[in-house]
Amino acid sequence: KGASGDPNAQLPAVHTFQTVSAADAGGVSYAFGSYSLSVAAQPQVADGADPALNDPPASFDRTRAYSLANFNLENLYDDRDDPFDGCDFAGNAGCPGVSPPFDYVPASDAEYQTRLAAIARQIVADLHGPDVVAVAEAEDQDICTIESWQLVCGTTNDADGKPDTLEELTVRIHDLGGPDYTAANDRDGADARGIVSGFLFRTDRVELIPAAAGDAVLGSSPAVQYRGTPLPYDRDVSNPKALNAVLPADVDTSTGHDGSNVFTRAAQVAHLRVWRTAPGKSTFTDLWVAANHFTSGPDTSVGQRREQAAYNAAIVGAIQGEEPDAKVMVAGDLNVYPRPDDPFPPPNTSDQLAPLYDAGLADLYDAVLQDDPAAAYSYDYQGQAQDLDHELVTKALDDDLVTVNEAHINADWTAGASLAENRGTSDHDPMVSRWSALPTVLSLEALVTWEQEQGAFRRSATAKRLLAELQAAQTLVARGKPRLAAAPVLLFVADLKTLGRLDVSPAARTALSAEGTLLAKTLAS
């Protein structure tokens, strides 16, 4: 509580591992199951270990790897009143089901800008500019656009299809000299109060793959096999895309539920291409990321949360039905603990993420737990370290894992009290995973095919010959003989210098030769 005589006084900013160096005195009260002390004077705090140094994400060679992150931004609302939303600002009439009408607006634009700048510094300095960030709890308002790295706001709804808060965050990152990001989401995924999940991705080497009407997930007839009735927006063709369904009537809602659909904040699915160096100049990795924000309260809405896990498993199944070896990540604030942790003791454990585990996905929490158990948490609830934020991946993606870390830059700090030091911007810690971007035989084959589609080959026979050499290399890799596979890859590089001189465009020849040479070195080692 505040110091005596000043009802607006705040306690000093503190973090885990600090200690009170002198006894405090004041009045004790008990309310809502907790004791509190209204101190007569500001506590004296002694410094302790810095939680951010607990197994932090590290910088790395981006020509050899890429990184993915998930980050709950905790009610990131701006200080603008959206004229197309009746419950996004203090004093608005309110939206159905939202009570009170609205109480999430920052106290001022200055407060919002301070917090936004701190988040930007975290992404640049602490997370080291991930290639893709799956975010939760951004405001879905869209009345602004970016022009020459300035946010320009008007009175047009759906101004550019990107959430204003995330766009303004990309501007702050740019101003810091960080990577140039763009934002993406599907506004159909927002809840009644305008909270939505979405994505930030680096434009220097990440692209959204255009959605096709026949796509098994992003298309007009999704192949997501789930027993609830799909919502109308499931038929939209878009990337990213929000997907949702009516909550089946047989779901156990005895512990509560939120709304009549599986999600109040629909899962957002993005199909992304991450280039090793830059678009068109290297091999690439295609992957799917589902950004999520499950219903809150691990011990409430248990049946609904299990259905949210089941729906995500169905999304993964639809992707794998079209692409068996797809690299897929289900990421975000899933609001429940990983196996074997559970909000209920045995024999009544709820195992709410079981559908995802049963679908063959690996939870990267387990990798953190194995490498550094003391760092395996993302949230602090009344002094209890918990892990609510997850990255679950298919085997095809898990095979590429280099390392994963949880960045302890928020949950250990007093909320919002250390923004000048880039701490406490949210109540959640982000997770950052790093993945190999080194060329493989399969990714080099994909690059040849991509170059062929771009018209880089004058004769198809040349592309056919180059692909045959790579197929010979892949056969050797599949037989467990990677060093022998280097020979046909070197032949591929040699043919690019001879046949390719006349039949392959200079830009394609340069990219393919560089990737082939690097691949041969990797195989030989």
N, C-alpha and C positions, 0 to 999 in steps of 0.2 A: 504494500500500500504506500501511498505518498507520504512524504515527511510531514510531521506535525505542523499545523498552521498554514499549510499550502495544499489545498485539495487537488491542484493541478500538477503537483510535483511528481516526477517520475524517478523510479529507481535507476541506478547506473546501469549501463549496458554491461551484460555479463555473458560468459560462455561456459560450457562444460569444462571442468578441471580447475576453474577458479575457486577460491575459498574465501569465506568471510573471515577477516583477520582480527576482528574485535567483536565482542558480544553485543547483540542488538537488544534494545528494550522498547516496549510499547504495548498496546492493547491487543489481546488475542480474541479472535472471533471465529465462530464455526458456522458455515453455511454451505449448502449444496455438497455435503459430504467432505468438505475440506476445512482445515484450519488456516487462518491467515493472521499475520502480524502487522499491525499498523505502526510502523517504526517511528520513534520520536526524532530520529536523525538519520541522515543518509548512511547506509552501511559502508564500511571500509572493506574493499575487496583486494585480495592478493592475487597476483597473476598466476596462471598455470599453463600447462601444455596447450599448444595451439591445435585444436581439433582438425583444422584444415591440412595439417601435416600428416594425418593418419591415412597412409596409403593413397595419396592424391593422384589424379590423372597426370600423365607426363606429356611433354611435347615429344614429337617423333618425326621421322623422315616421311613426308607426305607423298613421296614418289614410291614408297614401299607399302603404305597402309592408308586406310581411311577410318574415320570414326563416326559412331552413331551415339546419340544421347537422348535421354528423356528427361523432361523438366516440368514439374508442376509449378506454375508461376503464381499460385495463390491469389485468385481474384484480381487479375491484372486488368483493372478498369481505368479508362482515361477520365479526364475532367470535362468531357464534352457531352452535351445532351443530344442524343440522336433523335431527330425529329420524327423518325419512323418507328420509334420504340417507346411504348408507354411506360416502361418500368426500368429504364437504364440510368435514371438520374434522381437524386433526392428531390422530392416534391412532385414527382410524376404520380399519376393516378394509380398506377400499378397494373400488373398483368394477372390473369387468372392463375391461382395456385401459388402466387408469390406473396408471402406475408412476412415482414412488412413490405410495403410497395417497393422500397429500395433503400439499402443502407451499405452499399459497397463502394460508393464513389469516394475517391480520395478527398482529404480535407481541402486541398487546393491543387492547382496545376503544378505549382512548385514542388509540392510533396510527391506528386505523380512523376514529375521529371527526375527528381532525385532518385526515386526507386528505380525508374526505367534505366537511368544511367548506371546504377549499381549492377543491375542484371546484365547490362551490356558488358560491363567490365568483367563480370564473372564468366560470361561466355568466351570472351577473348583471353583473359589471363588465367582463369582457373580451369576452364574446360578445353582451352587451346583450340578454339574455333572448330567445333565438330562439323563434319560435312553435312549431316542431317540432324536436326533436333525435333523430336516428337514432343509437342508441348500440350499441357492441359491448363485449364482455367484462364484462358484469354477471353476478353470480351469480343463478341462477334460483330460489333458495329462496323459498318463499311460505308463511310461518307467521305473518305479521304483517298488521295492518291499520292504517289511520289513523283516529283518533278525535279530533276537535277539534285537529287538527294535532299530535297526539302519536302516536308509533308504539307500538302495543299488540301484543305478541307472545304466542302461545299454542302449543298442540299440535295445531292443525288444519291438515292439509295443504291446499294450494290455498286458502288463507284468503280471498283476494279476487281471485285471478287476476292479481296484479301482483307483480313481483319486489321483495323486501324492500329490497334495496340501492337500487333506483331510487326506491322510495317514501320511504325515509329521506332520500334526496337532495332530494326535493321538499319535505320538512319543513325541511331546512337552508336551502333557497332561500327558503321562506316566512318563516323566522325572520330572514333578512337584509332582509326587506321587498321581495324580488323578486317576480316573477310567480308566481301559483299554477299549478303544474303538476300533472298526473296522469301515471301511468306505465301502459304497456300492452305486452303481448307475448303470444306463444303459447309455453307451456313445451315443446311438442313440438319446438321449435327448439333446445333445449339439447344440448350435447355430453356425453360420458361424465362429464366432471368438473364439469358444472353451469354451464358458461359459455354465455351466451345473448345474442342481440341483442334489441333492443326499441326503445321510443319513450318520449320525454317530450313532452308537448304542453301548451300554455297553455290553461287552462279558460276564460279570459276571452274567447277568440275562436276556439277550435279545437274541433271535434267529430269523433268517429269516426262515419262514416256506417253505419247498421245493415246488417249483412250479410244478403243474401237467398239462399235455397237455389238459385235459378237464376243467381246471379252467375257470370260467366265465370272468376273467380279465387277469390273468397271462398266460392263456393257448394259444393254437394255433388258436382258433376261438373265439376271445373275443365277449361277448354278449353286448358290449357297443353300445347302440342304438343312433346313431348320424347321421344326414343327410349328412355329408360330407364323401367323399371316404376315407376309412382308408389307412394309409401309410403301405408299405410292412412290416416294422419292427413290426407292431402290431401283426403279427402272430408268433413272437418269443415266446418261452416258457422260462420265466426268472422271477426272483424275486431279486431285483426290476425290474420294466419293464417300459419303455417309451411308451407312447400311444399318437397318434396324427392323424390328418385327414386333408384333403384338405379343405381350407376355402370355404364354399359354395358361389356360384356366386351371390346370392341375398343379401349377407351381405352388410349393409350400410358402405361404406369405405370413406364417405365424410369427415370425420375427420382424415383420414389417415389409413394406415395399415402397418404391418411389415411382409413382405414375403407373400408367397402364401398358407401357411398352417395355421391351427388354431393357433398353437404355433410356435414361432421361437425356443423356449426352451421347449421341450415337457414335459408334466406332467409325473412325476415319481411315480409309485405306488409300495408300499412295503407292504407285509403281514408279520406281526411280532408277535412273542409270547414273552410276558413279564412275567417272573416267579416272584412270590412274594419274594422268597429268592434267589434261584439258580436253574438252570436247573435240573429237575428230583427230586427236594427235596421239592416241595411246589405246591400249586395251581398256575394257570397261567391265564393271560388275552390275548386273541387273538384280534388283532386289525389291521386295515388297515390305512395307512397314504399315502396321495397323496401330494408330495412335488411339489410346483409350483413357477414359476416366470413369472407372466403375463407381457405383453407388457407395457412399461413404458409410463407415461404421462396421468394422470387421465382424462384430457380434450381432448386427442387425441386418435386415434385408438379405439374409443368408441364401434363401432360395433364389431370389432375383440375381444375386451376384454370381451364383453358380451357373445360371442361365446366360449371364453375360460372358462367362468363360466358355460355355458351350457354343455360343454364337460365334465367338472368335475362332474356336476350333473348326466350326463349319466354314468360316471364311478361308482358313488355311486349307481345309479339304478341297474347297472349290478351286483354289489356286493350284494345288498339287494335282487335281484332276486334269488340268490343262497342261501343267508343267511339273512332272513328278519330282524333279530335282530343284524346285524353286527355292531360292533363298528368301525366307520369310521371317520377320520379327513381329511379335505382338508386344507392344511397349506401352508404358504409361503407369499412372497411379491406379493400381488395381484394388487398392483399399483393403487388402487382406494379406496375410502372411504367407510365405512360401512353405512348402513341405520341409520338414515335418511339423513346423510351428503351426499353431491353430488357436483361435480364440476360445475354443471349448476343450476341456480336458478329456482324456480317454475315459470311457469308451465312446464318448459322444462327439469325437472330432468331426468337423464339417468338411474338411478337404475341399474347399470351395473352388480351387483352381484345377481340380482333378481332370476336367475335360481337356485342358491344354496339355497336362502331363500325359494323359492317355493318348493324345494325338501324336505323341512322339516328340514334343517340344522340350528343349532343355532350358531351365531357368538359370540365367547367368549369375544370379545370387549365389548359386552353388559354387561357381568358380571363385567369387570373392571370398566366400566362406572357407574354401580350401586354401587359398593363397594367403589370406590375412583375416582370420576370424574376427578380430577386434574392429575391423572396418566394415563389417557386413550389416549395415543398417542405413536407413534413409529418413527416419522419422523419430521424433521423441514425443511420447505421450505420457505426461505427468511423470517424467523422469525415466520412463522405460524406453530403451532403444528398440525400435521395430523396423521391419522392412516392408514397406507398402508399394514401392516403386520397382517395377520389374521390366526385364527384357527377356522374353522367351523366344527361342529360335528353333527353326527346323535344322535337321542334321546337316543339310547341304550348306547352310550358313555357319553352323557351329564348327564345321571342319576348318573354316577360315579364321577362327578366333585367335587373336594374338594375346590380348589381355583385356581386363575389365576392372573399372574402379568406381567407387561411389565417392563423389566429391563432397566432403563434409564442410560445407561453406554456409549452411543455413540452419539445420535442425538443432545444432548445438548452441546457437546464439539467441539472445533475447530478440524477439520478433521486431524487425524494423529498426532496431536501436543502433546498428553498426553499419548503416548504409555507406557512410564515408569510407569504410574499410572493406566494402563489397561483401558484407556478411549479413545474414538474416533477412535477405530479400523475400524469402518464402518460408513456409514451414516444412518444406520438403528438400532433401538433398538430391541433386541430379545424379544419374548413372551415365558413365561414358564407357563405351566398348570400342576396342580397336580391332581392325580386320585387315588381313593381308590383301594388298592390291597388286602384288607381283603378278606378271602375266603367267597364265597356264596355257597348255596346248589348246584347251577348249576356248579360253577367252581370246586367243590369237585366231582361232578358227572363226569365232564370232566377229572379230574385227575384219577379217577378209570378206566375210559375207556382207557386213555393213558397208565396207568400201565398194563392194560390187553393186550394192543397192544405190549408192551415191553416184554410180557411173564412172568410177575410177579406173575400170578395166576396159581396154579397147577390145580385147578378145576374151570371150568366156573360157576358152581353152586354157589360157594362162591361169585364171582363177581356179579352174578345175585341177590343174597340175599342182598348184600351191596347196590347195586343200588336201589333195591326196598325200602330199608329203607330211602334212600335219596329222592326218588320220593315221599314218604309219607310226608317227611319234606317239600318238595317244594309245595305240595298241600296246606299245612297249611300256608306257606308263601304267596301263591297266594290268600288265603282267608283272608289275613291281620292278621294272628295269628302267628307272628314270635316267640314269647316266647314258645308257644306250640310246635313249630317245633324243639326246642332244644332237646326234648325228643327222637325222632327217630334218631337224630344225635348222641346223647350219646349212644344209642343202637348200632349204626354203630361203634362207637369207642370200645364199649365192645366186639362186635363180632370180631373185628380185633384182640383183645387180645386172644380170644379163638379159633374160627375157623381159624383166620389168622395165628396163630402160626404154623400151619402145611401147610396151603394152599397159603400163601402170602409170597413173598421174604422178608427178613429182612429190606432191604432198602425201599421197597414200604410200608411195614407195619409201619415203623417209620414215613415216610412222611405223609401217610394217617391219622395216629393217631394224629399227631401234628396238621394237618389242621382241622381235625374233632373236636378236643378239642377247638381250637381257634374259630371255627365257632359256636360251642355250646355256648361259652361265649358271643360271639357277639349277637347271637339271644336272649339269656336270658336277655341281658341288654337293 
